[in-house]
Amino acid sequence: MRSRTFRLLLFSCLVASSVWAANVPFVGKWKVNPSKSKLNDEMKVEVAGANRYAITFAPGLIDTVVADGSDQPGLRGTTLSVTVKGPNSWVVIRKMKGRTLLTGYWTLSEDGNTLNDAYSEYAPDGSKSFSLPYVYQRTAGTSGFTGTWDSDTEKVKAGIELQIEPYEGDGLSFDSPGADMTKKMKFDGNDYPDVDPHADPGSASSGRRVNERSLEITEKFKGKITGTRQFELSTDLKTLTMTEHLHGQNRPKSIFVFDRE
């Protein structure tokens, strides 16, 4: 009996040791390499009735509005208005309690395959806090604003860091506000509620180990899968690539390439 107990204890220690060893290559502080990283934004515009459109900004984030210029109920307590200035010109404005959060001045190219969005965000005092001229290319649809649009205009900012630490023995914690990545979990297939204070209530993630240099995290909202993140270590363990896919979209939302600090 003593021998059997000893073997069981030894086996448990070996398993724990192997899991700990699998964590080690990921643990550490990582800094983004902007030149090797990439962001992609996909937007879909669909007809939802007479002069009515459903605009999908991300999986599950859909505003359905009549394009008459009026403020209408939108996502997360906001309002959205769409004003048609012409066949190739729309103005999109989002507000919160009457205060303008963002504006988008959309124009189509003559061939209808490029959508230019003069996008701006506004601070509480009404001043412009961020502005970027997005350029989208049509990937579905044939004419007008309806269709699927993809843009890689926005670039990854320098200075983004990712801190990975052990979590409860055989798990890992991830902290990177700049890459929207704040999680704590074990890789046992169970759902772990998101610890990000900005995450929507009901957000959770589960993880699995693909192999000794690869991890996959599945992200969910109220039990439904919204996307995945793959982590891949280089063979020399000095580079970590995090690829984020949103459910229902073909291209990755983001590819962050980190170098070990």
C-alpha angles and dihedrals in degrees: 000000000000091000093049091049091049091052091049091050091047091050091051091051092049092051092048090047093051092050091048090050090051089055095051099076091054097045116098144060119304130191124205122248102215095193091060097038128085141193126204129190121198123192130179128200119192134177110250100174141313106346086339124125138188111214117195112200094172135348107302093004103106130156116197113196143158108243096232100113095254125129108254133181110281142170123322097359096312131120126231130201129189119195119191109217093173142325090291101031132073133167116210120192128180121196139180116209090339095310117119112242100174144351131205124192105198123197130173126220118242092259091048094234100105127060117196116200117192092202126190136172125204135215122228090264090058096253120133109259101176136013133178133163102228119201117203128191122210114248097168136019130047111235145010123009094310113104141060120303131194129194134181094180097117114079130208111260121233118247099045111142135192121206116197120187137168115272123202095334105293100030135079136226121213124200122180115132090178091060095038091246119134113142144137120200151136120236096240100111094256123127117253118194113243113258094200106118089216095053119111115255107263095037116134141158138210127198142204136184111240093185139321092293101032136070131179126202121193115206122209140182117205089341097310120114112246100172150319138245123207122200117200125182121207117241091256089050091232099108129054122193119199115193119188122200123187117215111262096015124109101207124058113261090219142358113198117187112196129192120210113254 
